[in-house]
Amino acid sequence: MAVAQQVFLRDAMRKLNLTRDMFSARIGVKRRALDSWLLPEPSHDFRVMPEVVRRFVTEIVENEALLEKYSDAAPRRGSLRDRIAINDKHQLLSVDQFTRDSVEELFYIADIMQPIARRQKVSRVLEGAVLGNLFFEASTRTRVSFGAAFCRLGGSVCDTTGFTFSSMAKGESIYDTSRVMGGYVDAMVIRHPEQGSVAEFAAATNIPVVNGGDGSGEHPSQALLDLYTILTEFSRLGKLLDGAHIAVVGDLKYGRTVHSLVKLLALYRGLKFTLVSPKGLEMPTEIIEAVAQQGNHVIEQTNNLEQGITGADVIYATRVQKERLQSEQIRGYGPEFQINAAMIERFATPDTIIMHPLPRDSRPMANDLSVDLNKDPRLAIFRQTDNGIPIRMAIFAVLMGVETLVQHSMRDVTWSPPTHIGPDDAIFHGMD
Ligand code: CP
């Protein structure tokens, strides 16, 4: 089975580090034609790419790869799962496991997963495998999307949620819980309120373990889907991530999603980060130092939201992590900290992407990301959540060593999914 043309083209653009405008110019076709080849197949405007274009693009990418091979760049070694392994174990605990090269390889696999995530195809590559979803802290997205991703690859899921209904409430240790679960299931996703706890689970088993969020530590799969969303949106807008301005807003002290995301973004070059937080909720120094050590980035910190988001390419908002506040007296953001339609109108650009890892606190006093942006096509929050499925499928496929089997395993679905999932989805929602 040939690689789907959308996957083929997106991979070529990533390998060549070209925007859609630059790529269409490089291969000598109109941007409109390229856009139509990149649409999902059920779209009205989808067109089949001519075979001669595929051959030409393959030649350009191969020539580029040859140049790279004979340059000083370090050569790739081994499978992706071996390259991101920790102590020879196939686990995903931190974004520190990735390089720019390996993260983009994961995104290539996520692209391959898109027809399954969009319910056009099914696959059974994980048939017989069982996932243990251990969530000792509240979750909707991470728990359900990891479960759905495993099921869509043919596996099945066993869940336990909260301490109350686990034997940890009877004093069982992390070591014992992890060793026992390793005898029941083939992979585990764990969320736990203490930083470093998921690494303890991982040390007590040899099955794949994924960090679904450890206290205010990390949330690597969220950061991966966020970066994938940014690259996808930038591709649509004709922008490159290198050199972009990213405003990260809110509770940067306890927000684990932003800890992972800024480290992952730092793999790119020449970014401007504006870190906007209320006093007392600033980004931890060790993360700022880690980012500052690479990529010629500019990092600015401010308590002034208007100044921080002005002209940004991405505004990434976060909720106050009230469940983690210690001595701080903050109950929610003040109104001057709310990102809403009026503020976006004044300080954002027509191409700014507005993101949030969700959940957003929609209660009036919280002043979290406003619902009055719901119909604004720049709001990418539900495109983010949708991208959680292909990214998490790619993570499982890599950790369980089946990523090369997926393409050949796909067959058509037998039911009819809706063309638009949400009533407010923007017209381009279905685009790559
Ligand atoms: N973004 C995120 O982690 O959401 P949940 O808490 O619902 O899993």
Boltz pocket constraint, residues with backbone or C-beta under 6 A from the ligand:
constraints:
  - pocket:
      binder: B
      contacts: [[A, 138], [A, 139], [A, 140], [A, 141], [A, 142], [A, 143], [A, 212], [A, 213], [A, 219], [A, 222], [A, 357], [A, 358], [A, 359]]
      max_distance: 6.0
